[in-house]
């Protein structure tokens, strides 16, 4: 779950905006489908990459629905979980993309491996054991997938797409990052993302196929008073809404 503090709401009510991890991943998939370079791999390979981006966080579904609160009566966000809580969710996400194909498994597993290696938790016993197990899984899946004209370069490019659009989706959803953010594209170039207002972002140089486009994700607003004590906020009782962003070219 992604938790956004809406204490400055126009009606002065203190509330949270909640976005599920599953919906955040779907938003990443929306962004990826507008990417200009869709021809670096055969169509069937590109389709599997896009499906993997769509579903890379499906293992979070049960945790999203549980809507646990922390000691401060806040809905727990995904960054607040312990490694022991996170690893089974990552395993579930990897398992859920098995029907999509071996490349999808390799991509989603590689995404979580990179997240763990970038954290300060990889040196723990559980972290090391998990990395060793997932390394074997990735090797098996890559061998199974890499036939004919399928190359490691295509797979690696797909992983970079997943990582970039996962980060961009979080940037839109969390609203906790700088208004201007530099990210490296899969081809090594730098893209400058800028938030012009809460509903408009620009990208430069422009890497998408359309002159501009709009993306959206479901969300729910829950009053902070509904999160007190042992109660959990029920999204079904909250105000259902959709968040929309207009993505436009920025100044180079």
HELIX and SHEET records of a PDB file:
HELIX    1   1 UNK A   21  UNK A   33  1                                  13    
HELIX    2   2 UNK A   43  UNK A   55  1                                  13    
HELIX    3   3 UNK A   58  UNK A   60  5                                   3    
HELIX    4   4 UNK A   61  UNK A   66  1                                   6    
HELIX    5   5 UNK A   78  UNK A   80  5                                   3    
HELIX    6   6 UNK A   83  UNK A   96  1                                  14    
HELIX    7   7 UNK A   98  UNK A  100  5                                   3    
HELIX    8   8 UNK A  102  UNK A  118  1                                  17    
HELIX    9   9 UNK A  125  UNK A  145  1                                  21    
HELIX   10  10 UNK A  152  UNK A  174  1                                  23    
HELIX   11  11 UNK A  224  UNK A  227  5                                   4    
HELIX   12  12 UNK A  235  UNK A  237  5                                   3    
SHEET    1   A 7 UNK A   2  UNK A   5  0                                        
SHEET    2   A 7 UNK A  15  UNK A  19 -1                                        
SHEET    3   A 7 UNK A 212  UNK A 223 -1                                        
SHEET    4   A 7 UNK A 239  UNK A 249 -1                                        
SHEET    5   A 7 UNK A 200  UNK A 204  1                                        
SHEET    6   A 7 UNK A 190  UNK A 197 -1                                        
SHEET    7   A 7 UNK A 180  UNK A 184 -1                                        
END                                                                             
